[in-house]
Amino acid sequence: MVRSMSATGGSPRQEKTAAARRDELLSQLFVTPAELAELLPLNRRTIISLIGKGEIPAQKYGLKWLIPVEWVRGQAQAERKTA
């Protein structure tokens, strides 16, 4: 369901920056759909659609959807086991 979390191609500096941003996001308790879109090859609208279908767990807090980072980590671990 969720695609690879590997970084897309780019210069070493871009890769380092992307890795630092990924680490920053994964150090939080929750991420927004826009932040999750930085980690996955999906856009924000697709992520919101998947939340609506129940494929991505999330809680609505005010006007924002919050996705538990533990779920994101679990997806990454499951992907590594199948790769």
FENRAMO-V256577 format. One record per run of one state. SS is the DSSP state (H for helix, E for strand, L for the rest). FROM is the first residue (numbers start at 1). TO is the last residue. Records with the same first field share a line. If there is no record, write none. Layout:
SS: FROM-TO, FROM-TO
This chain:
L: 1-11, 27-29, 32-32, 40-43, 53-58, 62-63, 83-83
H: 12-26, 33-39, 44-52, 69-82
E: 30-31, 59-61, 64-68
